[in-house]
Amino acid sequence: MLLTVDIGNTNILFGLFHKEKIVLEARLASDTKRTKEQYALDIKGICNLKNISLDDVDGAIISSVVPELTNSIKDAIQILTPVSPLVVGPGVKSGLHIKIDNPVQLGADLVAGAVGAIEKFPLPCLVMDLGTATKISVIDKNGAFLGCTISAGVGISLKALSGSAALLPTVNLNLQECPAFGTNTVASMQAGIILGTAAMLDGLCERIEESLGYSVASIVSTGGLAQNITKHCKREVTYEPDLILYGLKAIYYKN
């Protein structure tokens, strides 16, 4: 089995592949104060709950945007398995042609997400990643990464709003239907955050296509808050929660 790990600013996403199928997926909080032994116990405990043996792991790959956690997770995997994880970064073959000013600066999560999109969706493609930050990656018909947009994530915006105004509460963002405006504080905040973010994504996609001079063939979303938000977009957006994990799997086998 292949263990894939995406270390983000808020969560660490784990995925275990048996051949082409994900047999286990789990999230842990990103906490730089935790030790490799603590993370090893967490990973082992989750696998035990699912009756999955880590003895069957014969490969591992990590993407990370939190350097302080990279070695802790790498060491935790080495405690539990006989493998030394591959870490996405300079020198690792991704097959992705990166056409930005400084390709080395591109985050490993964006690389993995782009590779996953190329593997699974028609090109050209836009990849929306709604995590700690909200990002849209632009991939052309040849599978080249052209650039991206980065804005404050939904969680950051909501936390800033609730934290800066004493009378504004934290609200639930998982709504099937969201009115365009609210008649109470909670509903008004939900409309502003959910539909405001969805409208921003729709608008950015439109502007990106105008800049490119053509329409994209697919738009895919991933990340912890993607499903709650992108279902309210006017554009057709396909939700793929495991996009980065599939990208990591593809990168692992390229190496």
Stockholm file with secondary structure:
# STOCKHOLM 1.0

chainA/1-255         MLLTVDIGNTNILFGLFHKEKIVLEARLASDTKRTKEQYALDIKGICNLKNISLDDVDGAIISSVVPELTNSIKDAIQILTPVSPLVVGPGVKSGLHIKIDNPVQLGADLVAGAVGAIEKFPLPCLVMDLGTATKISVIDKNGAFLGCTISAGVGISLKALSGSAALLPTVNLNLQECPAFGTNTVASMQAGIILGTAAMLDGLCERIEESLGYSVASIVSTGGLAQNITKHCKREVTYEPDLILYGLKAIYYKN
#=GR chainA/1-255 SS CEEEEEECSSEEEEEEEETTEEEEEEEEECCTTSCHHHHHHHHHHHHHHTTCCGGGCCEEEEEESCHHHHHHHHHHHHHHSSCCCEECSTTCCCCCEECSSCGGGSCHHHHHHHHHHHHHSCSSEEEEEESSEEEEEEECTTSEEEEEEEEECHHHHHHHHHHHCTTCCCCCCCCSCCCSSCSSHHHHHHIIIIIHHHHHHHHHHHHHHHHHTSCCSEEEEESTTHHHHHTTCSSCCEECTTHHHHHHHHHHHHC
#=GC SS_cons         CEEEEEECSSEEEEEEEETTEEEEEEEEECCTTSCHHHHHHHHHHHHHHTTCCGGGCCEEEEEESCHHHHHHHHHHHHHHSSCCCEECSTTCCCCCEECSSCGGGSCHHHHHHHHHHHHHSCSSEEEEEESSEEEEEEECTTSEEEEEEEEECHHHHHHHHHHHCTTCCCCCCCCSCCCSSCSSHHHHHHIIIIIHHHHHHHHHHHHHHHHHTSCCSEEEEESTTHHHHHTTCSSCCEECTTHHHHHHHHHHHHC
//
